[in-house]
Amino acid sequence: MQSHMIFNTSIGRQKPETIINRQHACPFCEREQLDDIIDQRGSIILVKNKYPVLLDTFPTVLIETDECDSELSIYDKDHLHDLFAFGVEHWLRMEQSGDYRSVIFFKNHGPLSGGSIRHPHMQISGLKHYDYRLNIAEEQFRGVLIDRQPGVECNISTHPRISFYEYNVLLSDFDQLPKLADYVQMLVRYVVQHRKISSYNLFFYQLQETIAVKVIPRFPTSPLAIGYGIKQVSNNLDEVAAEIQQLYL
């Protein structure tokens, strides 16, 4: 199995930066100039990524809205549900094509998220030789329960992939995809609006018959994680779960 993916530095240098430098024109706002549009549903557009920085991949960008300064935590429910239905549909379609070893679906938001463009977007990328599922463990999606509805659950990880706070939404009944979207929005709203954290990531996973989404607030990474692979988890998960319940449920 391929252990590392190759990053094309020369292409990476060409990418526009609009998170830190808002003087640069936003490429996702200039919709009439978008090339290689794959699909569109209202203001939601899936396009081929102009900057394929990872070798042996098929990268696409899911432009979430035509409002550059908007953000997932404030989308109205109709748009939120359309976005998740559209994104998951294309992610699973690429997975089922048989053209890739695995397909990753994720979102960067904010200056510490690893993203470069402010305009709300996600990414779906087919990986020809890399299987992300070999690097995850079931225990990373277990945690302190926040809420549960038939076919969908929301919790805080007791065994986070990186450290501290990670929020999971687990979907076992595909008909409950709108509720998964509602839970993800609730968690992002808690992170951005209540905790005042500027950056976060969303990561989508296929775990056998379950779809999982991780909401991960982003901070400077702990040196213990970088240098030694030591993961930390906070001792107040029950308090955080109770706070989210009190605020939103």
Phi, psi and omega per residue, in radians:
M1 nan 2.468 3.082
Q2 -1.146 2.174 -3.068
S3 -1.615 -0.448 3.129
H4 -2.350 2.551 3.043
M5 -1.696 2.570 -3.053
I6 -1.648 2.162 -3.138
F7 -1.677 2.200 3.130
N8 -1.486 1.773 -3.037
T9 -1.137 -0.658 -3.103
S10 -1.118 -0.625 3.078
I11 -1.291 -0.684 3.135
G12 -1.004 -0.602 -3.134
R13 -1.198 -0.345 -3.091
Q14 -1.497 -0.229 -3.033
K15 -1.162 2.379 3.065
P16 -1.225 2.662 3.141
E17 -2.147 1.880 -3.138
T18 -2.091 0.033 3.066
I19 -1.338 -0.867 -3.126
I20 -1.550 -0.768 -3.102
N21 -1.786 1.650 -3.108
R22 -1.385 0.012 3.089
Q23 -1.277 -0.465 -3.122
H24 -1.250 2.486 3.085
A25 -1.152 2.466 -3.136
C26 -1.452 2.101 -3.110
P27 -1.200 -0.374 -3.117
F28 -1.500 -0.227 3.062
C29 -1.429 -0.464 -3.116
E30 -1.514 1.242 -2.967
R31 -1.164 -0.544 3.134
E32 -1.187 -0.259 3.141
Q33 -1.792 0.072 3.125
L34 -1.215 2.327 3.093
D35 -1.846 2.817 3.006
D36 0.963 0.837 3.055
I37 -1.252 2.212 -3.124
I38 -1.596 -0.729 -3.122
D39 -2.833 2.770 3.139
Q40 -2.588 2.448 3.054
R41 -2.418 1.759 -3.054
G42 1.109 -2.232 3.140
S43 -1.496 -0.004 -3.141
I44 -1.599 2.211 -3.067
I45 -2.304 2.370 3.010
L46 -1.895 2.142 -3.117
V47 -2.258 2.721 3.002
K48 -1.206 2.349 -3.127
N49 -1.193 2.206 -3.134
K50 -1.261 -0.241 -3.058
Y51 -2.174 1.380 -3.111
P52 -1.346 1.392 -3.006
V53 -1.276 -0.390 3.130
L54 -1.749 2.216 -3.121
L55 -1.204 2.642 3.081
D56 1.046 0.764 3.085
T57 -2.381 2.835 2.959
F58 -2.080 1.690 -3.051
P59 -1.619 2.383 3.052
T60 -2.246 2.757 3.115
V61 -2.084 2.267 3.093
L62 -1.806 1.794 3.118
I63 -1.379 2.058 -2.918
E64 -1.352 -0.492 -2.995
T65 -2.845 2.865 3.049
D66 -1.596 0.091 3.137
E67 -1.766 1.851 -2.991
C68 -1.103 -0.596 -3.071
D69 -1.675 0.174 3.111
S70 -1.387 -3.109 -3.076
E71 -2.873 2.611 -2.987
L72 -0.970 -0.585 -3.062
S73 -1.183 -0.280 -3.084
I74 -1.993 0.099 3.106
Y75 -1.104 2.512 2.996
D76 -1.239 2.799 -2.985
K77 -1.075 -0.686 -3.124
D78 -1.073 -0.806 -3.137
H79 -1.172 -0.738 3.118
L80 -0.993 -0.847 -3.104
H81 -1.173 -0.674 3.078
D82 -1.093 -0.721 -3.133
L83 -1.081 -0.835 -3.110
F84 -1.195 -0.677 3.104
A85 -1.095 -0.777 -3.139
F86 -1.113 -0.848 -3.092
G87 -1.136 -0.830 -3.122
V88 -1.136 -0.664 3.111
E89 -1.016 -0.828 -3.110
H90 -1.270 -0.627 3.078
W91 -1.055 -0.882 -3.118
L92 -1.188 -0.614 3.103
R93 -1.088 -0.725 3.107
M94 -1.176 -0.675 3.086
E95 -1.043 -0.762 -3.042
Q96 -1.403 -0.111 -3.121
S97 -1.189 -0.444 -3.095
G98 1.423 0.072 -3.091
D99 -1.506 -0.201 -3.012
Y100 -2.330 2.630 3.059
R101 -1.180 -0.641 3.021
S102 -2.790 2.915 -3.133
V103 -2.303 2.231 3.140
I104 -1.792 2.540 -3.098
F105 -2.387 2.056 -3.021
F106 -2.698 2.932 3.128
K107 -2.393 2.374 2.988
N108 -1.901 2.409 3.028
H109 -2.511 2.181 3.041
G110 1.722 2.878 -2.999
P111 -1.182 -0.361 3.137
L112 -1.764 0.160 -3.029
S113 -1.561 -0.192 -3.060
G114 1.613 0.033 3.131
G115 -1.595 2.945 -3.136
S116 -2.154 -0.370 -3.072
I117 -1.984 2.301 -3.087
R118 -1.254 -0.663 -3.064
H119 -0.911 2.266 -3.044
P120 -1.005 2.156 3.139
H121 -2.743 2.806 3.002
M122 -2.138 3.053 3.109
Q123 -2.356 2.415 3.041
I124 -2.183 2.097 -3.057
S125 -2.308 2.220 3.036
G126 -1.464 2.218 -3.116
L127 -1.831 2.051 -3.013
K128 -1.286 -0.524 -3.022
H129 -2.259 0.145 -3.019
Y130 -2.210 2.285 3.118
D131 -1.934 1.815 -3.108
Y132 -1.090 -0.431 -3.047
R133 -1.190 -0.318 3.109
L134 -1.304 -0.195 -3.107
N135 -1.846 0.171 3.140
I136 -2.096 2.760 3.132
A137 -2.285 2.558 -3.089
E138 -1.013 -0.613 -3.087
E139 -1.120 -0.381 -3.133
Q140 -1.210 -0.177 -3.116
F141 -1.955 0.087 3.045
R142 -1.622 2.704 3.114
G143 3.105 -2.984 3.123
V144 -1.246 2.179 -3.053
L145 -1.201 2.301 2.983
I146 -1.717 -0.888 3.123
D147 -2.801 2.740 3.126
R148 -2.547 2.339 2.989
Q149 -2.172 2.833 3.131
P150 -0.941 2.083 3.083
G151 1.531 -0.003 -3.123
V152 -2.699 2.463 -3.081
E153 -2.405 2.608 3.128
C154 -2.232 2.238 -3.125
N155 -2.581 3.028 3.031
I156 -1.932 2.236 -3.047
S157 -1.069 2.306 2.948
T158 -1.600 -0.222 3.067
H159 -2.314 1.242 -3.068
P160 -1.106 2.664 3.112
R161 -1.172 -0.652 -3.106
I162 -1.902 -1.357 3.124
S163 -2.991 2.788 2.983
F164 1.116 -2.055 -2.961
Y165 -1.774 2.153 2.990
E166 -2.381 2.320 -3.081
Y167 -1.921 2.359 -3.092
N168 -2.043 2.489 2.917
V169 -2.176 2.201 -3.056
L170 -2.057 2.222 -3.083
L171 -2.047 2.081 3.082
S172 -1.921 -0.231 3.113
D173 -2.132 1.917 -3.013
F174 -1.067 -0.441 3.106
D175 -1.117 -0.289 -3.131
Q176 -1.663 0.308 3.126
L177 -0.977 -0.694 3.079
P178 -1.037 -0.620 3.121
K179 -1.227 -0.636 3.026
L180 -1.006 -0.794 3.119
A181 -1.058 -0.710 3.123
D182 -1.084 -0.761 3.129
Y183 -1.114 -0.770 3.134
V184 -1.063 -0.779 3.126
Q185 -1.091 -0.701 3.106
M186 -1.036 -0.773 -3.113
L187 -1.193 -0.716 3.097
V188 -1.128 -0.692 3.107
R189 -1.084 -0.717 3.105
Y190 -1.083 -0.783 -3.110
V191 -1.144 -0.861 -2.990
V192 -1.411 -0.815 -3.004
Q193 -1.575 -0.672 -3.083
H194 -1.561 -0.816 -3.129
R195 -1.481 -0.178 3.095
K196 1.041 0.728 3.112
I197 -1.710 2.224 -2.967
S198 -1.430 -0.331 -3.006
S199 -2.284 2.515 3.054
Y200 -2.751 2.867 2.995
N201 -2.178 2.633 2.873
L202 -1.998 2.403 3.047
F203 -2.278 2.304 3.117
F204 -1.800 2.480 -3.122
Y205 -2.398 2.607 2.917
Q206 -1.844 2.076 -3.136
L207 -2.079 1.515 -3.068
Q208 0.969 -1.953 -3.093
E209 -1.639 0.184 -3.064
T210 -2.057 2.436 2.934
I211 -1.747 2.296 -3.141
A212 -2.146 2.557 3.015
V213 -2.223 2.264 3.027
K214 -1.801 2.297 2.986
V215 -1.850 2.023 -3.050
I216 -2.130 1.908 2.986
P217 -1.082 2.504 -3.080
R218 -1.963 2.266 3.059
F219 -2.261 3.006 2.920
P220 -0.960 2.293 -3.030
T221 -1.214 2.425 3.124
S222 -1.022 2.353 3.077
P223 -1.090 -0.466 3.103
L224 -1.136 -0.620 3.099
A225 -1.259 -0.705 -3.105
I226 -1.229 -0.819 -3.025
G227 -1.449 -0.573 -3.001
Y228 -2.206 -0.093 -3.069
G229 1.216 0.354 3.127
I230 -1.436 2.123 -3.136
K231 -1.742 2.470 -3.136
Q232 -2.089 2.608 3.066
V233 -2.311 2.440 -3.078
S234 -1.264 2.701 -3.087
N235 -1.637 0.179 -3.102
N236 -2.119 0.551 -3.095
L237 -1.040 -0.676 3.127
D238 -1.086 -0.687 3.124
E239 -1.144 -0.720 3.138
V240 -1.149 -0.757 3.107
A241 -1.041 -0.752 3.130
A242 -1.136 -0.641 3.127
E243 -1.142 -0.759 3.122
I244 -1.110 -0.730 3.118
Q245 -1.059 -0.760 -3.112
Q246 -1.175 -0.643 -3.090
L247 -1.329 -0.658 -2.887
Y248 -2.199 -0.218 -3.019
L249 -2.036 nan nan
